[in-house]
């Protein structure tokens, strides 16, 4: 999908391009390619002279190839943007090329940050003045999206804390809690990676000396916002580890209860087993033959030998 954005009365106007003729007279400030086809890439090359390689959004690029500036002034940035709308949060690679006052973005799927910027730019006049503003506003929205995601993790961990600390934790509950903790830990790690990548991209833009004074100050504010998120991600990692340890501790307690039950049962059954073994020997004078109460006495003695350990363990508080 190919979309071009032009500035109309201080607002971004979006137009979906379906042919080379529709692109011929466009004067965009932002060209967005979502999962572009070879035909659409050819339209961009023919209209703007920009060659887009097939591996522009590959994840195996070297770190040195993610942020660089060409001799002709082209600015190339590869950034990861977070998606956590569904059950599988992930980071999606986006390639940016800033050339001749036009921002080109290439990505494999639609991103919440892009939708948020389009909505704001349509509603707020004078929010964007040039292509560099588009890029900065995307990173600003990305930081805000990461903050919203962290708030979601806080809410989910509060629910997990209620299950772990205010209710009896059985094996089924523990399994559900561990699964929820694992999901939030994965999301928290992706957010941390996302803000780290955004910090690097904004720092590169500041070092490139392409930003105006107001844009430079805005970039500094974005970095301050990102720095404030670091402490939250670190706290969430600690909270996740605490809940994980608490849940594993309850699992160990439940397992120890089972092992204790088997241990008490094995100790209590040793005396009657000994008595039964003695009475089962082939003595020359057998009590059950010479004494009519031999069998009842043996059974009673076995019952007493079983009850005595249980009484002693309960008195000690071991049961």
N, C-alpha and C positions, 0 to 999 in steps of 0.2 A: 504494500500500500504506500502510495506517495502523496504526501500532503505538503502544501506550501503555505506559509504564513506571511502576510503582508501587514504593514501598519496602516490603519485607516482611522484617522481622527484620534490617534493615540492609543488605539486598541488593536489587538491582534485579530486579523480576519483569516480564517482557515478555509482552504479550498482543496478538495481532493482532486488530484490530477489523474485522468484516465487516458490521456493521449499526449503525444509530443506536441501537437498543435496547441493544446490548452496550456502547455508549459512555455511556449515560445515567447509570449508577451508578459509573462509574470515577472514581477520585480520583488522577490521575497526578501525578508530579513531572516527567515528560518525555513529550511527544507528538511522535512522529517521523512525518513524512509523506514517503514516497519515491514520486516521480512521482504525486502525488495526483490522483484523478479529481475532476470537479466535484461529484459526489455526496459524496465524502469531505470535501471542503472545506465543503460545506453542513452535514455532521454537526458539524464543529468549530464552525462559526458558530452553529448552533442550541444546542449543548451549552455552549460556553464564551463565546459572544458575541464571538469573534475573527474579524474580516473579513480574509481572506487574498487579496490582489489577484493577478490572473493573472500579472503581470510581477514577482513578488516575487524570482525568481531570475534575472532577465534580466542579461546581461553588460554591457549598455549603460547601466547606472545611473551617474549622476554620483557622483563621489567623496564629495561632501557628503551623499549619501543612503545611504551604506553604514554609517555609525555615527551614530545619533542617539537621543534620548530624547524620548518624547511627554510632553505635559503631564499625562496620567493616570498617568505612571510606567512606561509600556511602554518596554522597551529593545530597540532594533532593531539588529542586527548582520548584515552580509553578509560572509562569509569564503570564501576559496578553499581547498579541500582537495585534496591530491595523490593521484593514482592512477597507479601505474606497474607494475601486475601483468602487463600485456601489452606488446605491441610498440609501442603508441602511448601514451606517458605524457601525462597531461593534468591540468589543474586544473579542479575541479568547484565551482561556486558553491553555497553553502549559505546560506539565510536563517534567522536565529534571531530569535525574539521571546520576551522574558522578561516575563511578565505574571502577576500574582496568584500568585506562587510556583510557576509552571509554565513550563517551557521548551518552546517549539514550534520544531521544525526542519523545514525544507522543502528538498528537494534532488531532483535528477532521477534519480539512480542510487545504488546502495548504495556505501558508502565503506569502505575498510579501517580507517580510524580509528574509525568507528562500531562496526564489528564488534569491534575490539580493546577498546573501552570496555565493550561489552556482556559480553564474555567476562570481563574483569577484575571488573566489578561483580557478576557472578553468583558468582564464586569468592572474592572478598575482602569480608568483612563490614565494615560501617561505612566503606566507601570513599566513599560518597556520602550526604550528609545532606539536601541540598535541590537546587533547580534550578540555582542558581549553581555548586554543586559539579559538576554534570553538564557545564556549559559549560567550566569550568576544566579538568576532566579530559579533555575533548575536545581542548582546545588543548595540554594536556600530552602526550597521546597523539600529536597531530599533530607536535609537535617531535621526539618519539622516532621516529616513522615517517620523518620527514625525515632524521634521523641514520642510520637503517638504510639509507635510499636512498643516502645519501652513501657509506656503507661498500660498497654494491654498485657504485658508480661506481669507487671505489678498486680493487676486485677486477677489474673489466673493464679499467681502464686498465693494470693490471699485465700482463694478457694482451696488450694492444696493445703495451706497451713491449717485451715479449719478442719479438714479431713484428718490431718496427721496429729494435731495437738489437742483437739477437742472431741474426739470420738475414738471408739475402740477400733484399732487397726487390725483387721484380719488379713489373711493372705490375699483375698480378692481385692480388698481396698488398697493394700500395699502395691499390688500389681498395677492398679489404675493410677495410683499416685506416682509411681516410678515412671509410667508411660507419659503422664502429664509433665513431670519434671524434665524428662528427656526432651520433649518437644520444646519447652520453654528455654532450655539450655541451648538447643540448636538454634532457635530464633535469636537468642541473645548474642550468640557467637557471630551470627550473620550480620546482626546490627553493628556489632563492634568492628567487623571487617568493612562494612559499608561506610561507617563514619571515618575509618582510617583512610579508605580510598578517597573519600570526598575531601578530606583534609589535604591529602597529597595533591589532588587536582587543583584545589583553590590556591594552594601555596605555589604551584607551578605557574598559574595565571598571574599571581602577584609578582613572581620573579621575571616573567616575560616582558614586563613593562609596557603592556598593551592597554592597561586599564587607566581610565581617567581618575581624577582625584576622588570623586564621589563613588565610583565603582571600586576603587582601592579600599576605601573605608567600609564599603558594604562587604567586601571580601574579608576584611579583618573581623567584622561582626559575625560573619558565618563561621570563621575559625573559633571565635569565642563561644558561639553556640555549640559547636562540636566539642570543644574542650569540656563544656559543662555536662555533656552526655557521657564522657568517659567515666566520671565518678559513679554515675548511675549504673552503667554496665558492670563496673567492678563490684558495686554493692549487690547487684542481682546475682553475679557469680557466687558471692559469698552466701547469699540467702539460699540459692539453689543447692549449694554444697551442704548447708546446714539441714535443709529438708531431706536431702538424699541420705545423709548420715542418720537422721532421726528415723526415717522410714526403714532403713536397713537395720537399725537398732531394734525396732519393733518386730521386724521379721525374725531376728535372732532370739528375741524374748519368746516369741511364739514357738520357735523350734526348740528352745531350751525347756519350755513347759512339756512338750511331747517327750523329749529325752528324759526329763525328770520323772515323768509318769512311768516310762519303761524301766528306769533305774529302780524306783520304789517297788514296782511289781516284781522285778527280778530278785530284789533283796527279800521281799516278803514271802516269796515262794520257795526260798532255799530251805527253811526249817521243815515245812511239810514234805518236801522232796526227800530230805534226810530221813524223816520218820517213816515215810512210805518205803524207802530203800531198806531200812532196818527190819521192818515188819515183813518185807518180802523175802528175807533170807530163809534158807531151809535149816532152821534150828532143830535140834533133836527134840527139845521141849518147846512147842509153839504155843504162845498165849491163847490163840484162838481155839486151840484144842483143849488145853488144860483149864482155861478160864472163860466162862461164858460171856463175860463182858469185854473180851479182848478186842473184838472189832469196834464196838462203840467207843471204847477207851482210845483206840488208835485214831479214829476219825475225829473225836473231840480234841485230842491232843494236836492234831493237824490244824483244826480250826483256830485253836488258841494260838498256835505258833504263827498263823497268818495274821490274826487280829492284833497281836502284840506289836509287831513292827509298825503297822499303820497307826496304832494309838500313840506310839512313841514319836513317830515322824510328825503327826499332827500337833502333839504337845510342844515339839520344838519349832513349829511353824514352817516346816519344810513342805507341807502340802497346801 
